[in-house]
Amino acid sequence: MNIEPLLSAILSGESQPPTHLVAFVNGVAEGSVDLDTATQWLKAVHQHGCTREDTVLLTQTMRASGAILTWPEGPPVVDKHSTGGVGDKMSLMLAPALAACGCRVPMLAGRGLGHTGGTIDKLEAIPGFKCQLTPEEMVEAVQSVGCCIAVQNQAIAPADGVLYALRDVTDTIDSLPLITASIVSKKAAEGLEALVLDVKVGEAAFMKTLDDARALAVSMVEAATGLGIKTEAQLTDMNAPIGTHIGNALEVMESIEVMQGLGSADTRELVVLQGTALLTMTMEIGAAEAEQRMRTVLNNGAALDVFQAMCVQQGVDPSVASALVTDPQSVLGRAPHQTTILAKEAGHVASFQTMAMAQFARSHGAGRFHLDDMIDPLVGFVLHRTLGSPVTKNEPLLTFHHTRPLEAEEMSRLVQFVSVGSPSSTPPTRLVMRIQSSQTKP
Ligand code: URA
């Protein structure tokens, strides 16, 4: 295929000829565009960017390259995407909580990327949980229990499958239009009415600065809105770990605690924030009512009931699912070693070395370095005190759960992961900024 018209438009900052762009993306999906040609195009977009119209058309065409879920008349179909954080377990609670509020949630999720955990790796810590669902199985699961969480697969947006793999080996991952089209095309293939995008910003996020996070949020909101999806991006702070548990099985445990009406207030706030946005975008209710509904289903066991039903629907033995929601550790297990760090002095928790903690857990098997690495689901951290909490001398600050013993050098790093100091004048908050469809118009 001759991609000269595409390349010359990219170089001159103009929109690419639509029919050529569509033919190119379809050719990539079908394998009729060779990889060298596709690489040339990727490098041009990576270096020079492309117009908003191109990004929307690219997203639209990538979505149309595979199955698009269709839904019978009924409750709103909604979902969220997160750019990935440390302790970011929101999907495990959000999907069942929204289903308990009367929505349908066909969630496609990924595995861990770099230092961040992936929803699919967390769910696979549950014995028997099956994440490989066909599009038909996704629809059946959602129609039956209200939500499902399935791994991204080749049936959905296959053009992204080819381009993403090629971006990985051609150093063209970090491009706003390419990230946007990749993420939004898969979400849009779920047949959504509304989408919330959690764009993490901070030391332990892929986007370190507010400007970069805002640019990605605007680009994704524009693309999703261009495809007719009501969308809100929430820029949220990713300097301290989210909630109290980090690690695959440990995050499942914390999520169950939150759905038992207990658990971390920090985790609960983020789930409520995301759910409230989706309920207000799709139901005739205001934010206060939406927030109340989210809190109610987390506290009264309704979200936990849906979570249990989703586990059974996706292959977990009913007796295992029942034990999981009452005593999660009895099903998920516990790492052979726990090392607890105590406060050397009294004060307030001033900071966490969040990125270093995530990398530390990853080096013990909580994440991968190579595609075929095995995850150790039991590895991770439990925080006994969160950011800003008062602590007394010798009180436990955090516990590291691990399978292989710690080396002396690792022990000295572990004690530095949390620092205690004077109280902060401002209480920590997660939400930094919202960007809605109406705000992205020129
Ligand atoms: N996740 C995706 O699915 N695509 C990207 O490009 C980046 C993150």
Boltz pocket constraint, residues with backbone or C-beta under 6 A from the ligand:
constraints:
  - pocket:
      binder: B
      contacts: [[A, 164], [A, 173], [A, 178], [A, 179], [A, 180], [A, 182], [A, 183]]
      max_distance: 6.0
